[in-house]
Amino acid sequence: MTIWKLRNNNPLRKSYVTNNIKPNEFDALIRIAVEMSKYLYPYIREILKSKEDIEENSVIWNDFNKRFIELIKERFNIDSMRVKKLLNQAENDEIIIKSLLILSFCISDQGYQKLKNFLYDF
Amino acid sequence: MQNKLSFHQSSASIEIIGLPDYSNNENKDQISIISQWKLTLVDKPLIEGKIEHLGPIMDAFYIYSNLLIKNEIPIYESKLIDIKADNLHIHNIVLKSSKPNVKPLVLKIGNSLLSDTLNCFDQLNESPKVRIKKTYIPTKIPKKLRLGLNEKVKFFNFLIPPFIAICSLILFSSSFIYFYSPFENIEKKELINPE
């Protein structure tokens, strides 16, 4: 339930609240992202691979991108400029690829620390 | 008899050959004195070398991957290895031999193989059975950041939710692949075009 509520801190969402995320909640979110990345690594890898050779594997990338955009339209405030950037297919490739790379680099036992450091360096 | 240890991740694997340091009372299955290592990438030539080459090559991969993510120009150059991005998806690696009259080995790897290789290196670094000199791993938060951590946490309240949201959407969309069945699509196409 707590994690469910934390979603509402995201200013890109259609409705959001401005409660500050506590450091332990921030850590918990990172741990969840890392554990999910470990579990989904084979799929993340396939999506990255599909973009390397778009002629052969375009179906995987197209399905992924389509679902990504569907979810953004469903949950995010599409009037926001930042969300518009995410929806723009010409611009969102780089954001998606870099996010996928960050997740794929953080699946080791020290993945939590690595992801935390990547975020501090942003 | 030398010990061999392998670390695998999808299309990449690294094999470490060496001996334990008995003067340090180490177990017989430990490797502290590395005599040889081999990095195997599917569909690419075998990369092997001595211990003095392993550290710089691992460093190069870690530094390059950090540059790639941080929106900086992803170029790494050294006496032993050069890595630069051809584009967002393909990376060009030049391995220079320390022996004279040996041409450099040029490899092109995609993001998937780059992340497999880094995950192999992570496994090697984290293995309690292999002791190597610590390479560049961004695990420690720099002093400057630590001092301003409280301000940072406040700043992260703006930054983290969108990042986590994008990641969760990506992870959620990734799981969507579970439902993709290429065979169904082929059948549908056959129904549309019965030829």
Interface residues (C-beta under 8 A of the other chain):
Chain A: L6 R7 N9 N10 P11 L12 R13 Y16 N20 I21 P23 F26 L29 A33 M36 S37 L40 P42 Y43 I44 R45 E46 I47 L48 K49 K51 E52 D53 V59 I60 D63 F64 R67 F68 L71 I72 F76 R82 L86 D93 E94 I95 I96 I97 K98 S99 L100 L101 I102 L103 S104 F105 I107 S108 D109 Q110 G111 Q113 K114 K116 N117 F118 L119 Y120 D121 F122
Chain B: S10 S65 N66 L68 I69 K70 N71 L88 H89 I90 G110 N111 S112 L114 S115 D116 L118 N119 D122 Q123 E126 I137 P138 T139 K140 I141 L145 K152 V153 K154 F156 N157 F158 L159 I160 P161 P162 F163 I164 A165 I166 C167 S168 L169 I170 L171 F172 S173 S174 S175 F176 I177 Y178 Y180 P182 N185
